[in-house]
Amino acid sequence: MPRPSRLHVAEPAPSYAQRPAAVVDASVLCAIVFVEPELDEALARAGQHRLLAPHLLPYEVANVAVMKHRRGEPLDDLQSALQRFAALDLVLEPVQPHDTLDLAARYGITAYDAAYLWLAASRRAPLLTFDRRLADAARRHLGAL
């Protein structure tokens, strides 16, 4: 007679399962943290994923805050936005400059944008962006993988 199993298995509910990864660029995160018109679209799409970005992203977001301040937005509002950014569940990953050069040259994009593209390609993850030029490069590059 077989012995009853003593192995117990406890599994998290599906809502706790890890979401698929996506690389997110500054245009999407700025829509979220600065409450821009694209906020709802950005939240709907980004909320479905575990978000990844190159390590340069915080500086891009901070630079957007600087530019908004120069156009007259109150510093306190921008500090609050940067605090919202810091609270996001976001994984920042290193990207080396030599990884971006070929992609930037091939697709006519900046080295900054090439960092997002390189990360998406290396992780085989979708790239979320409101930047048409980067999106076009991503469609060509990621579609060829």
N, C-alpha and C positions, 0 to 999 in steps of 0.2 A: 504494500500500500504506500503510495507516495506521501512524503511528508508535506504538511502545509507550508507554504512559502512564508519565510520570516522577513522577506524583503519588502520594505515599505517604500513607496514612491510618492513624493509630493511634488506637484508641478504648479508653477504659477499660472494664474489665469491668462488667457490670451492677451489681455490688455497690458500685461507686464512683459510680454515678449519683446525682444529688441526690435525696434523699427529698422527698416532698411536705411542704409546710409545715403546721404546726398551731400554734395559739395554746394555750399551757399556762398554767394559773393556779397560784396558790400552793398550793392544796390538793393538786394532783398532785405538784408539785415537793417539797413538804414530806413527802409520803408516801415519796418517794425518798430525800431527804437525811437525814431523821430516822428512816428504817427503820421506818415505821409499818405497821400490818396490811394496808394497801392497796398495799404495795410492789410485789408481783408484778404486780398488775393495772396499776398506773401504769407500770412498766417495759415491760410487754408492749405497751401502747398507745403510749406516748411514744417508744419505740425505733423505731417505724415512721416517724417524722416528723423533719423539721428543725424544731426548736422555736423559736418566737417568743413574746415576752411584752412587755408594756408596761414602760417604764423604772422603774416603781414596784415591780416584783416583788422585787428584792433587799431592799428595806425591809420588805416584808411577810414575807419569809422570816426576816429578822433579828428582826422583832417576834415571830414564833412562837418563836424561840429564847429571847427574853426571857421570854415567858410560860411556857415550859417550865422555865426556870431558877427563876422565882418559885414554881413548883410542886415544886421540889426536884431537878430534874435537874442533874447535875454540869456545871459550866461547861466543863470540858475536853471532855466528850462533845459539847456543843453547838458548841464551836469546831471540832471535827472535822467535824461536820455542815455547818457553814458553809464549811469548806474543800472538802468534797465539792460543795457548791452552786457555789462559785467555779470548780470544775474542769469543770462541765457545759458542753456545747456548746450554747449558748443565745444567741439574738440578741435583744437588748433594743432596743425601738423607742420613739421618743417618741410620746406621746399627749397632746394638749392638753386642759386642763380643759373648754374650751368644746365639745369633741367628745363629752364624756361626759354633759353635763347632760340633753339630750333623752332619751337612752337610759335613764339612771337614773330620770327622772321617768316615762317611758312604761312601764317594766317593774317599777318599785318595787324597784330594786336600788341598791346603793351606787355612788358615783362610781368607787370602786376597781374594782368588778366591771364597771361600764360601760366602763372602759378596756379590759378584756379583750374584751368584746363588740364594742366599736368596732374594735379591731385585727383581730379575726376577720372582721368584716364588710368592712373596708377591704381586707384581703388575700384575701378569699373563701376562707378557710381554716377547717377545723373547730376547735372550741374544746373542749379537754380539761379537765374539771373534775369534782370529787366534790361540788361544791356544787349541791344540787337546785334552788334558786331561780335561780341563774345558768344552769344547764342548761336550765331551762324557758324563761327569757328568750331564751337562744341559739336554742333550737328555734323559737320564734316569730319571732324577728328574722331569723336566717339562712335559715330556710325561706321567708321572704317576699322574699328577694333575687332 
